Amino acid sequence: MTTPSPTRPHPDPDGRKGAIEGDRPDDEQQFNPHGDGVDDEGMPDDPIATAEDAIGANEDGTEG
């Protein structure tokens, strides 16, 4: 009788999804590379992002 060799587990494709935790400089960090998107008066200051939001709202029927 032969003993089957153990199979290696497949890497989890979703292993890097979800919350990223860590506060060391070498940990992966979450941030918005485009800035906060508002000017000093609190109004949107990124016309491309504003247009993308409007397009998305029109597509899914939500307010934008």
N, C-alpha and C positions, 0 to 999 in steps of 0.2 A: 504494500500500500504506500502510495506516495503522499507526502504532505504538501499541500499547495503553498507556494511562497506567498508571504503577505504582500498585499498590493499597497502601493504608496497612495496616500490620500491626494486627491486632486486639490490644487490651491483654490480657495474660495474666491470666485470672481467678484463677489461683493465685499470682500474683506476691507477695502479702503473706503467704503461708503459709510455714511452716517456721521456722527459727531467726531470732530477731531479735537482731541484733548492734549494738553501739554503746554507747559510754559517755559520750557528750555529753548534756547536759540536754535538748537539742532532739531527740534520737533517741527513737524509740518504745521504751518500757521494758516489760519483762515483770515482773509482780509479782502476788501474790495479795492482792486487796483484802479478803479475809475474815480475814486473819491466819494464824497457823500452825495453829490448830485444836486445840492442846493446852494444858492448864493447867500450873501450876508443877510438878506431879507427873508430867507426861507423859501424862495421861489426856485423852481427847477432851472438849472443852468446847463443841462446837457440836452440839446435839441434832438440828437440821435436817439438817446434813451427814451425821451418823451414820445417820439414818433413810434418807437418799437412798442412802448406800453399801449399807445392808442391803437396800433394795429392788432396787438394781442387782444385787447378789450373788444374790438370790433369782431374779431374772429370767434371768440367764445361767448359773445353776447353779454359781457359784463360791463359795468361802468368803468371808464378809464380816465 
